[in-house]
Amino acid sequence: MKFSVVVKIARQSVSFWYQLDNKPLCPLAMNGSEEVPLYFYVSGAEFIFGNLARDYFHRNDPHAYGNYFELIKDPGKHFSIYGNVKPIKQLLYHGVEQCLSYFLNSVLFKNSSIESCRPDFPLRLLFDVDMEEHEKSMTEQLFTEAGYSNLGRIDYISSLLKVLLEKRIFPKEKNVLLLNGLNDVLYLNLHKGHTGDVIITKKLEGYGADPRVRILSEMILEYITMSHSYLCLDQGKELSRLLPFSARLLANNQAILTGDVELSDGNKYWFRVSEKNLNERLLYYNNHPLMTSLIGDLLNAHQLSPENVVIVLASEAINTDYFSSILLRKYPYVKGVSELDRQDVLRLIFTSITQHIHEAGSTPIVRQNPSIPDKLTPSLPLPGKAVLSHPPPLPIKKNKPDSKAGPYIPKLPEIKKNAGKPPLPPTKTKPTP
């Protein structure tokens, strides 16, 4: 069976898509979620990646790790697994490979270990806009050193521009200013014509969302903190986390905005905000003139007139009618990227991967590092409840008597020196009633 896997890596989370043969691409969902937060828990031979590790982190467990891309700035930081001390940067590798092992066992239904599949595993890395170049290179190095020879990096923006051009969302003679809002940071990428050549890349703190989205997020936090006075929240961190949720909520066009929202501690809190109060607060917001002038300064610095530039709103946090209407007051060409457009981009990406693999045959797509110093610890299988179209659910048990319910991570066998073959994945058991 032919397959390929794309891993999207951002500073706060990872997500996965896969395609089997010529079937439609699918997101890889684990434990009811298609996105895995970058939190890790390591104790002895136990390794947990994602939501449960986040719970431990917020309980100040000394074996839990968060803020990954801040941690790796200190080369002296380490963690211990199987009694071996490893550099802290290898946490990401172990977490991602745990998910790949889950894909291998629960989607492909293969009994072989991930270790034996590394050289030929068709893995592609897609980095979000908040990733720095040195972070991308470090991540690629982690996987090449582990033995992933069939590895490549996806140029998402190039694929996006190609799809938008084919759909005639902008004419090929126009320059493109691509706006992405992520975690309340606005990322601006100015591209020259349909070639996609980057003229300049810039980011602005505090402008990464439609003003209504940001205000709604603030009002949700206010309601929660008033209802739960004992909470001590990092307002900036929680606000950036709420932006995508608030954007989807606003799209429903309801007079009363209510529901349950999950904060960074993993707990859900109920809230209620009226659209009337939201609009009243919006009257006092006056930052959008500054936004349009900042874009104007950027274009003027490169001798570009508004008539020669198409502004593309690429992320859902800023692709709103309100935000586009503000920009249209000064800039004649403003286009939004829809969810259908994003799906078309993913389809183009997987089509390109299939073509490259077919053309390359058994030859790796990207550079290899034939020397693999200090091989990484064998992967850690990830059983748990899966939300997939065809694989059966896997068992769920409580990991610790005093912990929240979460996926049961079995103890792995100790690594023996000179072992002939890698250990087989643990046998699946029936769910505990």
Disulfide bonds with the S-S distance in Angstrom:
none
